Amino acid sequence: MFCCLKNCLNGVLPAQAVHITKTSNPVQLDSSHMGHEVVIIKNGLRACGTGGVLANAPLVQSKSYFEVKLQQSGHWSIGLATQQTDLNQSVGGKDKESWCLNSNHLVLHGGEVIYRLDASKTGQQHGGQNSPGHGSASLETSPSSTVPVDLTPGSAPVFPIVGGPNTGSSGTDQTGLPQEGDTIGVAYDHVELNFYLNGKNLNVPVLNVRGNVHPCMFVDDGAILDIVLDNFAYGPPPGFERILVEQSLL
């Protein structure tokens, strides 16, 4: 735990002495909605420790987008959640109040596997959530879990990574799967939740996201995540924009 915090703090004051100040962008990680063992620093933009944290603004606009930089590997989850989710868990998507892409390459909701990413399955198209042929999709059965959660990856459709393995040209995305140094983009339009890897759509649309949802991040085992709310590394898809805050929330 000490090593994790040392890397997370990265030269700043100890966690208990860090004061989270408002930046020009009022959206940041919310210290009033985080797990007991989560540490937030870097003006409310970095999370480490163990557990989950929400951003302080719900996604109320028609099309919103944010990014998360994988600063250090470990167990992580990125996606959306309501304020009713259990933020003391180390894995997102284990309850009905969160929808997350996880470091074990699974997209989870309600403790169920919706998709499994597999860079070796390029050229194969398998059904996903609410898609035709979902029940007859060819499944990968080899274990892939790196997160201590009781799930069965073989029950989910294997989904090919856009571009396939070893397609990166800038030192990231060399395996076709999220890894340290990569950027995960999250786009939500109240119909679909989509995830992007270094600007490429992973094509694992999550449907039926319900409730007043916020950006969420879960960390464990040394993971360090930075939420990016503007000045994006890859930019939002057409029609999407950074998270806007309702005047009533300011």
WONORFEN-V379357 format. One record per residue. N is the residue number from 0. RES is the residue in one small letter. NEAR is the number of other ideal C-beta (glycine too) atoms within 10 Angstrom. Layout:
# WONORFEN-V379357
N_RES_NEAR + N_RES_NEAR
This chain:
# WONORFEN-V379357
0_m_10 + 1_f_6 + 2_c_8 + 3_c_20 + 4_l_16 + 5_k_11 + 6_n_14 + 7_c_24 + 8_l_18 + 9_n_13 + 10_g_5 + 11_v_12 + 12_l_10 + 13_p_10 + 14_a_15 + 15_q_6 + 16_a_7 + 17_v_16 + 18_h_7 + 19_i_15 + 20_t_8 + 21_k_9 + 22_t_14 + 23_s_5 + 24_n_16 + 25_p_14 + 26_v_22 + 27_q_20 + 28_l_28 + 29_d_20 + 30_s_13 + 31_s_8 + 32_h_18 + 33_m_21 + 34_g_20 + 35_h_9 + 36_e_15 + 37_v_24 + 38_v_25 + 39_i_22 + 40_i_23 + 41_k_20 + 42_n_15 + 43_g_23 + 44_l_20 + 45_r_22 + 46_a_29 + 47_c_29 + 48_g_23 + 49_t_22 + 50_g_21 + 51_g_27 + 52_v_28 + 53_l_23 + 54_a_23 + 55_n_19 + 56_a_23 + 57_p_20 + 58_l_23 + 59_v_14 + 60_q_18 + 61_s_12 + 62_k_16 + 63_s_23 + 64_y_25 + 65_f_25 + 66_e_26 + 67_v_24 + 68_k_18 + 69_l_21 + 70_q_20 + 71_q_20 + 72_s_17 + 73_g_22 + 74_h_20 + 75_w_31 + 76_s_31 + 77_i_26 + 78_g_27 + 79_l_28 + 80_a_29 + 81_t_19 + 82_q_16 + 83_q_12 + 84_t_26 + 85_d_15 + 86_l_24 + 87_n_13 + 88_q_19 + 89_s_25 + 90_v_26 + 91_g_29 + 92_g_32 + 93_k_25 + 94_d_17 + 95_k_15 + 96_e_21 + 97_s_30 + 98_w_28 + 99_c_28 + 100_l_28 + 101_n_26 + 102_s_25 + 103_n_22 + 104_h_22 + 105_l_26 + 106_v_27 + 107_l_27 + 108_h_24 + 109_g_12 + 110_g_14 + 111_e_16 + 112_v_20 + 113_i_24 + 114_y_24 + 115_r_23 + 116_l_25 + 117_d_22 + 118_a_18 + 119_s_16 + 120_k_19 + 121_t_14 + 122_g_7 + 123_q_13 + 124_q_14 + 125_h_21 + 126_g_16 + 127_g_22 + 128_q_18 + 129_n_11 + 130_s_13 + 131_p_8 + 132_g_11 + 133_h_12 + 134_g_7 + 135_s_10 + 136_a_17 + 137_s_11 + 138_l_13 + 139_e_19 + 140_t_10 + 141_s_8 + 142_p_10 + 143_s_17 + 144_s_16 + 145_t_15 + 146_v_23 + 147_p_11 + 148_v_18 + 149_d_7 + 150_l_20 + 151_t_11 + 152_p_19 + 153_g_14 + 154_s_12 + 155_a_24 + 156_p_25 + 157_v_22 + 158_f_24 + 159_p_19 + 160_i_24 + 161_v_17 + 162_g_15 + 163_g_14 + 164_p_15 + 165_n_10 + 166_t_16 + 167_g_18 + 168_s_8 + 169_s_8 + 170_g_8 + 171_t_17 + 172_d_25 + 173_q_15 + 174_t_16 + 175_g_24 + 176_l_18 + 177_p_26 + 178_q_15 + 179_e_14 + 180_g_17 + 181_d_20 + 182_t_20 + 183_i_23 + 184_g_26 + 185_v_25 + 186_a_20 + 187_y_24 + 188_d_17 + 189_h_14 + 190_v_11 + 191_e_14 + 192_l_24 + 193_n_18 + 194_f_24 + 195_y_21 + 196_l_24 + 197_n_20 + 198_g_15 + 199_k_17 + 200_n_14 + 201_l_23 + 202_n_16 + 203_v_22 + 204_p_19 + 205_v_24 + 206_l_14 + 207_n_11 + 208_v_20 + 209_r_10 + 210_g_14 + 211_n_10 + 212_v_24 + 213_h_23 + 214_p_27 + 215_c_32 + 216_m_28 + 217_f_32 + 218_v_31 + 219_d_24 + 220_d_16 + 221_g_19 + 222_a_25 + 223_i_26 + 224_l_24 + 225_d_19 + 226_i_25 + 227_v_18 + 228_l_21 + 229_d_13 + 230_n_9 + 231_f_15 + 232_a_13 + 233_y_16 + 234_g_13 + 235_p_18 + 236_p_16 + 237_p_6 + 238_g_10 + 239_f_19 + 240_e_13 + 241_r_17 + 242_i_23 + 243_l_13 + 244_v_15 + 245_e_10 + 246_q_6 + 247_s_5 + 248_l_11 + 249_l_7
